[in-house]
Amino acid sequence: IAIAILIAIKQLQQVNSVADYNHYLVYIFTKLPDPAQEIIRIAAGLQIKNNLSRHFDYISPEARQYSKSEVLLSLAGRSPGVRN
């Protein structure tokens, strides 16, 4: 599973230059409906965490609030991999 997460993170990082990248990651992490794609959701969650901690001062307050509110709602989900 760890290798699959690393591959998914690498694929997600390829679009890091897109302006709404964090919104895209939040969408993947919180709304991706297919349980078979849980690895992608986990990778998106890790990438959100990394982006917010590394670039916090450069992310607009609105984008930070959106990320926070959406991610907190999804942490109550059923998937232990996503909750961790």
All heavy atoms as an XYZ file, in Angstrom:
667
protein
N       0.831     -1.189      0.000
C       0.000      0.000      0.000
C       0.875      1.251      0.000
O       0.538      2.220     -0.648
C      -0.968      0.003      1.192
C      -2.016     -1.086      1.010
C      -1.617      1.337      1.388
C      -2.994     -1.212      2.142
N       1.985      1.235      0.721
C       2.843      2.417      0.801
C       3.369      2.815     -0.571
O       3.435      4.004     -0.885
C       3.996      2.171      1.763
N       3.721      1.843     -1.394
C       4.210      2.149     -2.744
C       3.091      2.768     -3.573
O       3.320      3.730     -4.300
C       4.773      0.886     -3.422
C       6.045      0.448     -2.685
C       5.067      1.127     -4.886
C       6.608     -0.865     -3.141
N       1.894      2.241     -3.429
C       0.754      2.799     -4.168
C       0.490      4.243     -3.752
O       0.165      5.087     -4.589
C      -0.486      1.939     -3.948
N       0.636      4.545     -2.470
C       0.442      5.922     -1.992
C       1.507      6.829     -2.581
O       1.209      7.936     -3.039
C       0.446      5.982     -0.458
C      -0.802      5.297      0.094
C       0.519      7.426      0.038
C      -0.834      5.162      1.600
N       2.754      6.377     -2.596
C       3.830      7.187     -3.181
C       3.597      7.456     -4.660
O       3.829      8.564     -5.145
C       5.180      6.501     -2.968
C       5.666      6.437     -1.521
C       6.953      5.626     -1.424
C       5.868      7.825     -0.958
N       3.125      6.462     -5.388
C       2.831      6.644     -6.817
C       1.699      7.654     -6.988
O       1.777      8.545     -7.831
C       2.473      5.287     -7.473
C       3.722      4.414     -7.531
C       1.880      5.490     -8.867
C       3.443      2.976     -7.915
N       0.658      7.530     -6.166
C      -0.467      8.456     -6.259
C      -0.025      9.878     -5.918
O      -0.433     10.838     -6.579
C      -1.602      8.013     -5.338
N       0.827     10.034     -4.909
C       1.328     11.369     -4.550
C       2.120     11.955     -5.705
O       1.965     13.123     -6.049
C       2.173     11.318     -3.264
C       1.275     11.103     -2.060
C       2.992     12.601     -3.084
C       2.020     10.872     -0.765
N       2.968     11.152     -6.322
C       3.774     11.634     -7.450
C       2.867     12.100     -8.587
O       3.105     13.142     -9.188
C       4.724     10.547     -7.927
C       5.661     11.018     -9.005
C       6.825     10.075     -9.136
C       7.787     10.509    -10.182
N       8.581     11.669     -9.819
N       1.814     11.353     -8.869
C       0.891     11.744     -9.931
C       0.166     13.037     -9.565
O      -0.036     13.898    -10.418
C      -0.114     10.626    -10.200
C       0.527      9.423    -10.850
C      -0.420      8.241    -10.939
O      -1.385      8.140    -10.194
N      -0.129      7.335    -11.857
N      -0.223     13.183     -8.313
C      -0.907     14.403     -7.886
C       0.021     15.605     -7.914
O      -0.399     16.717     -8.218
C      -1.488     14.222     -6.486
C      -2.668     13.265     -6.372
C      -2.988     12.988     -4.915
C      -3.882     13.810     -7.092
N       1.298     15.409     -7.622
C       2.252     16.513     -7.627
C       2.476     17.060     -9.037
O       2.879     18.206     -9.189
C       3.591     16.064     -7.030
C       3.545     15.929     -5.534
C       4.832     15.373     -4.970
O       5.560     14.645     -5.639
N       5.115     15.712     -3.725
N       2.223     16.258    -10.046
C       2.424     16.707    -11.424
C       1.511     17.867    -11.784
O       1.809     18.626    -12.694
C       2.233     15.542    -12.398
C       3.323     14.504    -12.281
C       3.073     13.291    -13.159
O       2.015     13.159    -13.765
N       4.045     12.408    -13.227
N       0.411     18.018    -11.092
C      -0.504     19.124    -11.375
C      -0.401     20.227    -10.323
O      -1.276     21.070    -10.200
C      -1.971     18.636    -11.509
C      -2.146     17.742    -12.693
C      -2.435     17.962    -10.234
N       0.682     20.235     -9.570
C       0.863     21.202     -8.492
C       0.899     22.646     -8.981
O       0.655     23.567     -8.228
C       2.141     20.891     -7.708
C       2.137     21.484     -6.324
O       1.102     21.895     -5.818
N       3.290     21.535     -5.708
N       1.182     22.861    -10.249
C       1.255     24.219    -10.780
C      -0.121     24.811    -11.091
O      -0.230     26.003    -11.356
C       2.117     24.236    -12.040
O       1.529     23.421    -13.031
N      -1.160     24.021    -11.045
C      -2.514     24.508    -11.299
C      -2.945     25.400    -10.136
O      -2.757     25.055     -8.966
C      -3.492     23.324    -11.470
C      -4.921     23.797    -11.622
C      -3.072     22.458    -12.643
N      -3.518     26.546    -10.447
C      -3.873     27.532     -9.425
C      -4.802     26.965     -8.351
O      -4.656     27.258     -7.173
C      -4.503     28.752    -10.080
N      -5.768     26.178     -8.728
C      -6.736     25.622     -7.782
C      -6.367     24.215     -7.338
O      -7.229     23.408     -6.991
C      -8.134     25.613     -8.396
C      -8.710     27.000     -8.532
O      -8.294     27.881     -7.767
O      -9.572     27.195     -9.391
N      -5.084     23.937     -7.305
C      -4.610     22.591     -6.984
C      -5.115     22.121     -5.623
O      -5.581     20.991     -5.485
C      -3.083     22.556     -7.037
C      -2.474     21.231     -6.695
C      -2.753     20.101     -7.452
C      -1.626     21.100     -5.609
C      -2.188     18.885     -7.143
C      -1.057     19.879     -5.302
C      -1.344     18.779     -6.068
O      -0.781     17.576     -5.758
N      -5.038     22.972     -4.613
C      -5.492     22.555     -3.287
C      -6.994     22.282     -3.260
O      -7.440     21.360     -2.588
C      -5.112     23.596     -2.228
C      -3.638     23.555     -1.913
O      -3.033     22.492     -1.862
N      -3.053     24.711     -1.719
N      -7.761     23.066     -4.003
C      -9.201     22.785     -4.093
C      -9.446     21.437     -4.757
O     -10.332     20.686     -4.354
C      -9.919     23.892     -4.875
C     -10.061     25.152     -4.106
N      -9.230     26.222     -4.293
C     -10.925     25.510     -3.133
C      -9.585     27.189     -3.469
N     -10.602     26.782     -2.752
N      -8.651     21.143     -5.764
C      -8.749     19.855     -6.454
C      -8.425     18.722     -5.480
O      -9.133     17.713     -5.425
C      -7.790     19.867     -7.643
C      -7.681     18.573     -8.394
C      -8.764     18.066     -9.105
C      -6.485     17.858     -8.416
C      -8.661     16.878     -9.799
C      -6.369     16.681     -9.117
C      -7.461     16.187     -9.802
O      -7.359     15.012    -10.485
N      -7.375     18.876     -4.694
C      -7.016     17.847     -3.714
C      -8.111     17.674     -2.665
O      -8.437     16.544     -2.288
C      -5.702     18.220     -3.019
C      -4.445     18.133     -3.855
C      -3.262     18.675     -3.069
C      -4.182     16.709     -4.310
N      -8.677     18.784     -2.214
C      -9.758     18.708     -1.233
C     -10.944     17.956     -1.834
O     -11.553     17.109     -1.174
C     -10.170     20.117     -0.740
C     -11.474     20.066      0.050
C      -9.058     20.726      0.088
N     -11.249     18.243     -3.081
C     -12.354     17.537     -3.742
C     -12.071     16.035     -3.794
O     -12.931     15.217     -3.450
C     -12.581     18.079     -5.155
C     -13.614     17.286     -5.894
C     -14.968     17.499     -5.676
C     -13.241     16.281     -6.776
C     -15.926     16.748     -6.332
C     -14.195     15.522     -7.437
C     -15.529     15.757     -7.207
O     -16.469     15.005     -7.842
N     -10.873     15.671     -4.220
C     -10.523     14.249     -4.301
C     -10.623     13.605     -2.923
O     -11.204     12.532     -2.757
C      -9.107     14.066     -4.877
C      -9.079     14.434     -6.354
C      -8.620     12.624     -4.691
C      -7.686     14.471     -6.940
N     -10.052     14.264     -1.937
C     -10.023     13.710     -0.587
C     -11.418     13.563      0.010
O     -11.708     12.583      0.696
C      -9.162     14.598      0.307
C      -9.035     14.091      1.714
C      -8.327     12.941      1.996
C      -9.614     14.778      2.763
C      -8.207     12.474      3.292
C      -9.497     14.322      4.060
C      -8.798     13.171      4.331
N     -12.292     14.517     -0.235
C     -13.586     14.525      0.440
C     -14.740     13.964     -0.377
O     -15.726     13.519      0.194
C     -13.956     15.955      0.873
O     -14.058     16.791     -0.278
C     -12.934     16.518      1.832
N     -14.629     13.987     -1.704
C     -15.799     13.658     -2.514
C     -15.641     12.451     -3.436
O     -16.618     12.023     -4.034
C     -16.184     14.858     -3.398
C     -16.309     16.166     -2.677
C     -17.596     16.286     -1.931
C     -17.785     17.722     -1.486
N     -18.067     17.863     -0.102
N     -14.444     11.936     -3.588
C     -14.235     10.810     -4.503
C     -15.109      9.647     -4.056
O     -14.923      9.106     -2.967
C     -12.765     10.415     -4.519
C     -12.279      9.627     -5.714
C     -12.439     10.437     -6.996
C     -10.827      9.246     -5.545
N     -16.078      9.251     -4.878
C     -17.085      8.311     -4.408
C     -16.666      6.838     -4.432
O     -17.224      6.041     -3.699
C     -18.242      8.534     -5.389
C     -17.584      8.989     -6.638
C     -16.363      9.761     -6.207
N     -15.711      6.478     -5.247
C     -15.381      5.066     -5.449
C     -14.485      4.548     -4.325
O     -13.338      4.973     -4.192
C     -14.674      4.904     -6.798
C     -14.447      3.458     -7.166
O     -14.777      2.563     -6.355
O     -13.937      3.219     -8.267
N     -14.984      3.612     -3.493
C     -14.162      3.071     -2.407
C     -12.887      2.381     -2.912
O     -11.910      2.294     -2.188
C     -15.077      2.055     -1.716
C     -16.444      2.365     -2.172
C     -16.328      3.060     -3.498
N     -12.904      1.938     -4.152
C     -11.722      1.289     -4.714
C     -10.579      2.283     -4.913
O      -9.435      1.882     -5.093
C     -12.070      0.620     -6.040
N     -10.867      3.566     -4.875
C      -9.846      4.594     -5.077
C      -9.404      5.225     -3.758
O      -8.936      6.355     -3.719
C     -10.367      5.650     -6.039
C     -10.628      5.094     -7.415
C     -11.199      6.139     -8.357
O     -11.921      7.017     -7.936
N     -10.850      6.026     -9.613
N      -9.505      4.473     -2.691
C      -9.145      4.992     -1.374
C      -7.673      5.409     -1.319
O      -7.331      6.392     -0.663
C      -9.425      3.954     -0.294
C      -9.170      4.479      1.092
C      -9.607      3.503      2.167
O     -10.640      2.843      1.987
O      -8.908      3.414      3.172
N      -6.800      4.706     -2.007
C      -5.375      5.051     -2.032
C      -5.192      6.468     -2.577
O      -4.392      7.246     -2.057
C      -4.573      4.047     -2.885
C      -4.601      2.654     -2.246
C      -3.152      4.513     -3.107
C      -3.904      2.567     -0.921
N      -5.952      6.813     -3.612
C      -5.858      8.153     -4.188
C      -6.352      9.187     -3.181
O      -5.766     10.253     -3.031
C      -6.633      8.236     -5.514
C      -5.977      7.306     -6.544
C      -6.700      9.664     -6.037
C      -6.772      7.109     -7.793
N      -7.423      8.862     -2.472
C      -7.933      9.780     -1.441
C      -6.898      9.990     -0.341
O      -6.684     11.111      0.118
C      -9.226      9.240     -0.841
C     -10.397      9.297     -1.805
C     -11.670      8.855     -1.149
N     -12.031      9.819     -0.109
C     -12.738      9.504      0.967
N     -13.154      8.277      1.166
N     -13.038     10.420      1.860
N      -6.247      8.924      0.092
C      -5.228      9.032      1.135
C      -4.081      9.908      0.648
O      -3.603     10.793      1.366
C      -4.730      7.636      1.554
C      -5.855      6.871      2.256
C      -3.493      7.733      2.445
C      -5.564      5.392      2.459
N      -3.636      9.672     -0.588
C      -2.536     10.469     -1.155
C      -2.922     11.940     -1.253
O      -2.116     12.825     -0.956
C      -2.142      9.926     -2.523
N      -4.161     12.214     -1.649
C      -4.621     13.601     -1.737
C      -4.625     14.250     -0.356
O      -4.221     15.403     -0.198
C      -6.015     13.666     -2.363
N      -5.056     13.515      0.654
C      -5.050     14.038      2.011
C      -3.650     14.369      2.504
O      -3.416     15.409      3.125
N      -2.704     13.489      2.209
C      -1.311     13.755      2.594
C      -0.770     14.982      1.878
O      -0.060     15.802      2.466
C      -0.432     12.539      2.273
C      -0.618     11.334      3.174
C       0.136     10.132      2.612
C      -0.149     11.648      4.581
N      -1.127     15.117      0.608
C      -0.651     16.259     -0.163
C      -1.256     17.569      0.338
O      -0.581     18.591      0.405
C      -0.952     16.052     -1.646
C      -0.209     16.981     -2.554
C       1.297     16.756     -2.487
O       1.772     15.646     -2.325
N       2.051     17.819     -2.596
N      -2.533     17.532      0.725
C      -3.169     18.721      1.304
C      -2.416     19.130      2.571
O      -2.078     20.297      2.765
C      -4.651     18.455      1.652
C      -5.480     18.262      0.395
C      -5.226     19.591      2.486
C      -6.841     17.654      0.676
N      -2.173     18.160      3.439
C      -1.457     18.440      4.688
C      -0.094     19.059      4.407
O       0.280     20.069      4.999
C      -1.284     17.164      5.499
C      -0.497     17.362      6.790
C      -0.085     16.051      7.415
C       0.980     15.340      6.669
N       2.350     15.796      6.843
N       0.637     18.476      3.481
C       1.967     18.989      3.142
C       1.897     20.396      2.548
O       2.683     21.266      2.916
C       2.687     18.043      2.182
C       3.055     16.744      2.843
O       3.177     16.661      4.057
N       3.223     15.701      2.046
N       0.977     20.615      1.629
C       0.851     21.933      1.001
C       0.474     23.002      2.017
O       1.021     24.102      2.007
C      -0.177     21.913     -0.125
C       0.345     21.259     -1.374
O       1.516     20.894     -1.452
N      -0.512     21.089     -2.347
N      -0.462     22.676      2.889
C      -0.886     23.659      3.890
C       0.236     23.974      4.871
O       0.418     25.124      5.263
C      -2.131     23.178      4.628
C      -3.422     23.187      3.813
C      -4.560     22.558      4.604
C      -3.789     24.588      3.376
N       0.991     22.969      5.265
C       2.060     23.236      6.227
C       3.254     23.939      5.581
O       3.877     24.792      6.210
C       2.510     21.942      6.912
O       3.056     21.047      5.987
N       3.541     23.654      4.332
C       4.693     24.263      3.656
C       4.398     25.658      3.110
O       5.284     26.501      3.044
C       5.157     23.383      2.503
C       5.805     22.109      2.940
C       6.253     21.306      1.752
N       6.722     20.000      2.185
C       6.616     18.907      1.474
N       6.070     18.939      0.273
N       7.058     17.769      1.944
N       3.168     25.882      2.667
C       2.837     27.117      1.955
C       1.708     27.894      2.627
O       1.007     28.657      1.969
C       2.456     26.794      0.510
C       3.439     25.928     -0.192
N       4.689     26.364     -0.549
C       3.363     24.634     -0.594
C       5.352     25.384     -1.153
N       4.572     24.331     -1.180
N       1.532     27.696      3.913
C       0.393     28.277      4.629
C       0.275     29.784      4.411
O      -0.811     30.301      4.157
C       0.510     27.963      6.122
C      -0.699     28.351      6.911
C      -1.818     27.535      6.933
C      -0.728     29.537      7.631
C      -2.941     27.882      7.657
C      -1.851     29.902      8.367
C      -2.954     29.063      8.377
N       1.383     30.500      4.502
C       1.350     31.958      4.372
C       0.986     32.435      2.970
O       0.606     33.587      2.790
C       2.698     32.563      4.772
C       2.988     32.380      6.248
O       2.027     32.249      7.030
O       4.180     32.342      6.611
N       1.111     31.567      1.986
C       0.851     31.946      0.590
C      -0.532     31.522      0.108
O      -0.919     31.838     -1.006
C       1.921     31.348     -0.325
C       3.311     31.765      0.087
C       4.156     30.883      0.736
C       3.759     33.070     -0.128
C       5.423     31.273      1.132
C       5.021     33.466      0.268
C       5.845     32.563      0.895
O       7.094     32.947      1.296
N      -1.250     30.819      0.947
C      -2.594     30.364      0.592
C      -3.592     31.374      1.138
O      -3.485     31.800      2.296
C      -2.861     28.952      1.160
C      -1.854     27.953      0.565
C      -4.286     28.517      0.893
C      -1.894     26.597      1.213
N      -4.545     31.772      0.310
C      -5.506     32.795      0.733
C      -6.312     32.305      1.943
O      -6.552     31.103      2.094
C      -6.459     33.145     -0.408
O      -7.357     32.081     -0.639
N      -6.743     33.232      2.793
C      -7.565     32.845      3.949
C      -8.836     32.099      3.537
O      -9.266     31.173      4.221
C      -7.905     34.176      4.618
C      -6.828     35.104      4.202
C      -6.430     34.661      2.817
N      -9.411     32.488      2.412
C     -10.617     31.799      1.925
C     -10.314     30.354      1.570
O     -11.085     29.445      1.887
C     -11.205     32.527      0.709
C     -11.699     33.918      0.988
C     -10.595     34.978      0.952
O      -9.458     34.674      0.515
O     -10.861     36.099      1.395
N      -9.196     30.136      0.885
C      -8.807     28.776      0.489
C      -8.484     27.935      1.725
O      -8.836     26.758      1.787
C      -7.623     28.813     -0.461
N      -7.833     28.534      2.721
C      -7.531     27.805      3.960
C      -8.818     27.414      4.677
O      -8.957     26.287      5.161
C      -6.645     28.648      4.876
C      -5.246     28.816      4.351
C      -4.317     29.401      5.378
N      -4.772     30.639      5.969
C      -4.144     31.803      5.888
N      -3.009     31.886      5.235
N      -4.640     32.873      6.460
N      -9.765     28.335      4.733
C     -11.034     28.049      5.408
C     -11.812     26.965      4.674
O     -12.382     26.073      5.302
C     -11.877     29.324      5.538
C     -13.176     29.124      6.273
C     -12.994     28.582      7.672
O     -12.068     28.946      8.378
N     -13.862     27.682      8.077
N     -11.838     27.041      3.350
C     -12.528     26.022      2.556
C     -11.908     24.650      2.822
O     -12.620     23.672      3.074
C     -12.443     26.370      1.067
C     -12.909     25.254      0.175
C     -14.269     25.008     -0.004
C     -12.002     24.431     -0.483
C     -14.703     23.975     -0.809
C     -12.432     23.401     -1.301
C     -13.779     23.173     -1.451
O     -14.202     22.140     -2.251
N     -10.588     24.582      2.769
C      -9.894     23.312      2.995
C     -10.217     22.776      4.385
O     -10.543     21.602      4.545
C      -8.381     23.483      2.843
O      -8.051     23.887      1.548
N     -10.127     23.637      5.368
C     -10.374     23.229      6.749
C     -11.791     22.690      6.932
O     -11.985     21.612      7.491
C     -10.145     24.417      7.680
C     -10.395     24.124      9.128
C     -10.153     25.374      9.956
C     -10.530     25.185     11.396
N     -10.329     26.406     12.180
N     -12.776     23.415      6.448
C     -14.160     23.005      6.666
C     -14.488     21.703      5.945
O     -15.130     20.821      6.509
C     -15.127     24.105      6.251
O     -15.014     24.378      4.876
N     -14.024     21.558      4.705
C     -14.320     20.348      3.937
C     -13.588     19.128      4.499
O     -14.163     18.049      4.616
C     -13.959     20.547      2.468
C     -14.852     21.525      1.744
C     -16.288     21.049      1.657
O     -16.525     19.864      1.355
O     -17.187     21.873      1.893
N     -12.329     19.305      4.845
C     -11.537     18.184      5.351
C     -12.067     17.723      6.705
O     -12.191     16.516      6.947
C     -10.042     18.557      5.424
C      -9.252     17.526      6.202
C      -9.473     18.697      4.014
N     -12.407     18.657      7.582
C     -12.927     18.260      8.891
C     -14.211     17.446      8.770
O     -14.408     16.491      9.513
C     -13.148     19.487      9.776
C     -11.877     20.135     10.305
C     -12.207     21.412     11.072
C     -11.082     19.181     11.171
N     -15.060     17.812      7.830
C     -16.295     17.048      7.627
C     -16.004     15.627      7.171
O     -16.677     14.685      7.579
C     -17.180     17.746      6.589
C     -17.870     19.020      7.039
C     -18.585     19.671      5.860
C     -18.842     18.732      8.164
N     -14.990     15.459      6.339
C     -14.702     14.133      5.788
C     -13.997     13.222      6.781
O     -14.006     12.005      6.612
C     -13.878     14.253      4.517
O     -12.577     14.660      4.835
N     -13.393     13.780      7.810
C     -12.676     12.946      8.772
C     -13.606     12.058      9.592
O     -13.159     11.114     10.228
C     -11.822     13.816      9.701
C     -10.647     14.501      9.020
C      -9.905     15.365     10.020
C      -9.711     13.491      8.377
N     -14.874     12.352      9.567
C     -15.846     11.524     10.273
C     -16.276     10.325      9.422
O     -17.119      9.550      9.833
C     -17.061     12.347     10.652
N     -15.670     10.157      8.271
C     -16.056      9.082      7.354
C     -15.725      7.700      7.877
O     -15.109      7.520      8.917
N     -16.121      6.711      7.103
C     -15.972      5.324      7.523
C     -14.583      4.764      7.268
O     -14.208      3.771      7.853
C     -17.003      4.464      6.781
C     -18.419      4.788      7.168
C     -19.382      4.020      6.321
N     -19.364      4.653      4.998
C     -19.889      4.139      3.917
N     -20.449      2.979      3.942
N     -19.845      4.791      2.771
N     -13.831      5.344      6.389
C     -12.558      4.776      5.983
C     -11.439      5.079      6.990
O     -11.071      6.227      7.185
C     -12.163      5.326      4.617
O     -10.846      4.947      4.310
N     -10.882      4.046      7.629
C      -9.810      4.301      8.582
C      -8.565      4.870      7.926
O      -7.854      5.667      8.532
C      -9.520      2.941      9.208
C     -10.237      1.934      8.391
C     -11.250      2.646      7.547
N      -8.282      4.505      6.686
C      -7.120      5.030      5.978
C      -7.236      6.520      5.737
O      -6.256      7.252      5.809
N      -8.424      6.978      5.473
C      -8.660      8.403      5.232
C      -8.659      9.165      6.548
O      -8.149     10.265      6.634
C      -9.984      8.613      4.464
C     -10.355     10.076      4.396
C      -9.865      8.017      3.069
N      -9.200      8.583      7.590
C      -9.244      9.257      8.903
C      -7.862      9.450      9.486
O      -7.606     10.384     10.209
C     -10.098      8.472      9.889
C     -11.571      8.598      9.655
C     -12.354      8.092     10.835
N     -11.937      6.775     11.264
C     -12.617      5.651     11.014
N     -13.736      5.690     10.334
N     -12.176      4.500     11.453
N      -6.947      8.555      9.198
C      -5.602      8.637      9.778
C      -4.796      9.611      8.994
O      -3.869     10.180      9.351
C      -4.919      7.280      9.801
C      -5.609      6.338     10.776
O      -6.180      6.772     11.747
N      -5.553      5.072     10.484
